[in-house]
Amino acid sequence: MGVEELFESGDPVLDLSYRKFKRLPSRVSGLMHLEKLYVCGNSLRTLPDSISQLQGLRILALDFNKMEDVPAAVCQLTNLTRLYLGSNRLMSLPPEVRNLQSLRCLWMESNYFQMFPLELYDLPNLKSLQIGDNRLKRLPPDLWRMEALRGLWLYGNRFETFPKVLLRMEGLEILDLDRNKISEFPSLKRLHALRLFSYDHNPVDSPPKVGEEVLVVGEGAAEFLEKREARNERRRKAAEQEAEELALAGEEPVIHVTAPLLPLSLTSRSGPCSPLISALIIHGGLVCNPIFSPSTYLFLPSH
């Protein structure tokens, strides 16, 4: 479909990705019905101020452009819930990003951040933060203030030691530290909400201690999960035998619950950034899954 046809369609979703735009077409700012705008893979360096008129926007995807700064107008789109800024040339965020109080999902992977942007502390609803493939060496000691955060992607940075502040972030469900230089991991058992931890491509040969419900991805993970599955199988058999004995004795059996395991095939990785780790964001009962194409965003019910 041509660009003019897209403008006339009245569709609340507008995808102008990979159109070789150097400037956003001026007509976009007049499409007040828009809820989702994708302009990935162009050559945009900024956006016009008039884009701030699109107050109905919930999703804005600006990946794979040439932006060195977050456009000021973006920070006026106060109803945004998902913002994608990956693969640009960003080194910092403007103070005005604090205006995005509805933001739940922020992707800014493959940029040039050397310091964690503290402006994110003021986004109380941010649940998923993708800041992989940047230049971070440390995290601020008060990162625990981001209490709403459920998914944190830190792969491909420059960490040499495990950031201890992560042990205080007990709400995390997904933590990805792939492709760093961490040679030792502490026990993560205190992270009771954790369900997925990736430590692949670090100089370690086995996973850290984690809770029974946690899927681990990395060197030695398959053997670790096989042993855990065998242990759980022994427990199940013992519980079944106990139940049978109690039934024969005419007593009520005690039910023992063991956490289900995900398939071991999920622990193998074909590359440095598998879809399992870098393309799943769990937040607010939704799974946000950009599959293969950066301009394709599917929103599926989580299980």
Residue, then its C-alpha position, 0 to 999 in steps of 0.5 A: m500500500g502506498v503512503e497516500e493510501l495509508f494516510e487516507s485509510g483511517d486505520p489507527v495503526l500506521d506503519l511507515s517503516y523502511r520507507k527511506f524517510k529523512r523527515l517524517p511526512s507532515r501529514v502524520s501530525g494531522l492524523m489525530h486518530l492514530e494509536k500506534l505509529y511505526v517509523c522504524g528503519n528510516s533515516l530520521r534524526t528528529l521528529p517535528d514538534s507538531i507530532s505532540q498533537l497525537q495525544g491518542l498514541r499508545i505505541l511509538a516505534l522509532d528503532f533503527n533511525k539516526m537519532e542522537d537525542v530523543p525528540a522533545a515532542v516525544c516527551q509530550l506524548t503523555n499517553l504512550t505505554r510503549l516506546y521503542l528507541g533501539s538502534n539509534r545513537l542515543m547517549s542520554l535521555p532528556p529530563e522531560v522523559r519524566n512526563l511519560q507517566s503511562l509508559r510501561c515498556l521502554w526499549m533502547e537497546s543498541n545505543y551508546f549509554q555509558m551511564f544508567p539514565l536516572e530519569l527512568y526513576d520517575l516513571p512509576n509504571l515502567k515494567s519492562l526495560q530493554i537496555g542491552d547492547n550499550r556501554l554500561k559498566r555499573l548500575p546505580p546503587d538505588l536502582w531498587r527504587m524502580e519497584a514496578l520493574r518486572g523485566l530487565w535486559l542488560y545483555g551485551n554491556r560491559f559488566e565485570t561483576f554482578p551488580k549487587v543492587l539487583l539482589r534488592m529488586e525482588g519484583l524482577e521476573i526476567l533478568d538477562l545478563d548475557r554477553n558481559k564479563i561476569s565471572e561469578f554470580p551470587s545466589l539469586k534465591r532471594l529473588h522470589a518472583l524471578r522466572l527467567f535468568s540468562y547468563d550465557h556468554n559470561p566466563v562461568d560454567s554453571p548457573p547460580k543458585v536460583g529458585e525451583e521455578v526459575l528457567v536458566v539459560g547459559e553454560g551448564a544450564a541443561e545439566f542443571l535443569e536435568k538434575r532438577e527435573a530428576r530430583n523433582e521426579r523422585r519427589r513426585k514418585a515419593a508423593e505418589q507412593e505416600a498417597e497410595e499408602l495413605a489411601l490403603a490406610g483409609e486416610e486423606p492423602v497430603i498433596h505435594v505440589t512441584a513447580p512445572l518445568l519448561p522444556l529443556s530445548l529452551t535452554s539452548r541458544s542459536g545466537p547471542c540474542s535469542p528470541l526467548i530472552s530479547a524478544l519477550i517482555i512480560h508486563g501488566g498481563l501482556v507479552c510484548n513480542p517483536i518477532f523478527s522484524p523490528s516494525t512488527y509488534l504483537f500483543l498476546p495474552s500471557h499464560 
